[in-house]
Amino acid sequence: MFRVLIALAAVAAVNTEEIQSLRGELPRATDDAPIWGQFGHDNLHTGRANNHGGQLGTLLWKFNAGCPVYGSPVVGADGTVYIGADNGVLYAIHGPTGMLLWSYQSVGAIRSAPAIGPGDTLFYGTQSKFVYAVQAGALKWVFETAGNVTSSPALDSNGVVYIGSEDGCLYALDQNTGDVRWKACGERGIQSSPAVVNGMVYYGALDGYMWGVTSNTGNLTWSFPTPRAIVSSPAIYKNLIYVASGDGSMYGVDLTSRVAKWMRPSSGRGFVASPSIGIYTYIGDMGGNFYALDIEGAVRWSFRFDSYIESTAAIGYSGFVYAASGDGNVYRFDGKSGDVIWKHSTGGPIYSSPAIGYNSSVIIGSGDGFVWCFQ
């Protein structure tokens, strides 16, 4: 049963024109917007940046967090990198140099991406049931759910933070106070990160459903079932929502009819990573297979990693794709052909999803305890 509670209170192998002609114009940032403001870059989870991404694959810097870094980075308008680690610390790192600017000690491991709000307020969840709002290293508010929070938050222009919890509820919290505006609760937990578009919030749940609720009230108005749990987060392009399920299939679902226009089974053991949308749609499975799918769901190219893929790819504005896996390697692919442009090894498994940041750098966390930045 689903219930809603409302609180009263440089040279590119793929050129930009070709990407736009095949995929249409994707969201562009304003000058004062974060460079990479949340999981999946934007509220549609396209994973596509407004800058090009590292071309050389050389190490610019690495930051020692002293523990595994399974959280994913975001990047502010000034190039500051924000990322959480398993020690519960949220780090603010100077983008050009990798020097620590400030840190905040939370309760519980941080295994998701923060979202950057007004005034560079950082919203994020932890493995100890809490949702935090932190600004310049100081706590603004903290909210306690009844389950671990591995969902990454999404924000809207109405001052709301949307975030899921393993207690089965999607929470709409006031960005300024942390007060609950509403919560929409199901029978199974939520690890998926919500996508927000046209007055709707879409997210997956461990009951195997992709749910859609209204952003102002949390009323359930949309759903799509799959046979297995959905940990992956949705991505949206025009009127199509991309849903990756634990059943090992990727679905392209029409938002209006709620009918799958296509279904593409993987060769692996299901999906934990989320889709990213560029010239093609890119996603990796738990069997180590990385796919590029066209608008009809056909495989245009694929690449075999040496380990599972839980990391979600990032796409530069010129169409290059940055992806990583449990083998500890970060790759740059030509998004159209699938050719490997460069590969760089970190010292541990990668669960973190890359972000494209200051001066087109590529930032990612690793199980070796470091945050890595390539140019």
Residue, then its C-alpha position, 0 to 999 in steps of 0.5 A: m500500500f502507498r500512502v501520503l502524509i502532508a505536514l501543515a507547517a577543446v577538440a572533440a570526437v563528437n561535435t556539439e551540433e550532432i549531439q543536439s540534433l540527435r538528443g535535443e537541447l538538454p538543460r544548461a546552467t546559468d553563470d551562478a549555478p553550480i557546475w555539477g549541483q547534484f547526483g546526475h548533474d541536474n533534476l532530470h539526471t541527464g549526467r551531462a555537463n555544460n563543460h567538456g571534461g578532462q582530455l588528457g587523463t593526467l592526475l591534477w590532484k588527489f585528496n586523502a580522506g583517510c577512509p573509503v570514499y563511496g560518496s559521489p562529488v558535486v561541484g559549486a559555481d566557484g569550482t569547490v568540490y563537495i564529497g562525503a566519505d565513510n567516516g561521516v565527514l563532508y569535505a569541501i575541497h578547493g577545485p584547482t588545487g585539492m586543498l581542504l577548505w572545510s569539513y563537517q562531521s556527520v553521524g553515519a557514513i555518506r554514500s550518496a551525493p549532496a545537492i547544492g542549494p542557495g548560498d552553497t548550502l549542502f543537503y545530504g543523507t547518511q547511513s545513520k538515518f539523518v538528512y543534513a543541511v550544512q553551510a560553510g562547515a556549519l550545521k543549519w539543520v538535521f532531520e531524522t528519518a526511520g531508516n538509512v539514507t543512501s538516496s541523493p537529494a533533489l531540489d526545486s525552485n520552491g525551496v523543497v528538498y526531496i530525498g528517500s529513506e530506507d524507511g520507505c518514505l520519500y520526504a519533501l523537506d523545507q530547505n530553510t528549516g528541515d520541516v516536513r512539507w509532506k512524505a509519501c510512504g510505501e512498503r519497501g525502502i528507497q535507495s533511488s534518487p528522485a528526478v524532478v520535472n513538470g511538477m512531478v517527482y519520480y523515484g524507484a523503490l525496493d518493491g520494484y516500482m518506479w513511482g511518480v508523485t506530485s511535487n506540491t502534495g506528494n499524491l501518487t499519480w504515476s507508477f511503473p512495475t518491474p519484477r525486481a527491486i529498483v536501486s537505480s535512479p531514473a533519468i528523463y529525456k523529453n517524454l521518456i523516463y529511463v528505468a533500470s531494474g534489478d531484474g537486469s532490464m532497462y526500460g524506456v517508459d512513456l511518461t504519458s501512457r506509462v507503457a514501456k516503449w522498449m525493454r533491453p535486457s542486460s548480459g549481467r546481474g541487474f542494475v545498480a548504476s543509473p542511466s546518463i543521457g548524451i548522444y546515446t544513453y549510457i549505463g553499466d550493469m553488475g556483470g561489468n557490461f557498459y552499454a550505449l543505447d540509442i533512443e529505441g533501446a538498441v545497443r550501439w556499442s558496449f564495453r566489458f569492465d573487469s568488475y561490477i559497475e555501480s558508478t553512474a557515468a558522466i558526460g562532457y558537453s562534447g560527448f565524451v563519457y567518463a565511467a568507472s567500476g569496481d576494478g578501480n579504473v576510470y575510463r574516458f570513452d568516445g561517446k559515439s564509437g565507444d573507443v577508449i581515449w584514456k584509462h587511469s587506475t585508482g588504488g581501490p574499488i569505485y562506487s562513486s560516480p564521477a562529476i565534471g568540475y572546475n576547468s573541465s576536470v573529472i572528480i571521483g572518489s575511490g575505496d582507496g581513501f582518496v578523492w581523485c581529480f583528472q584533467 
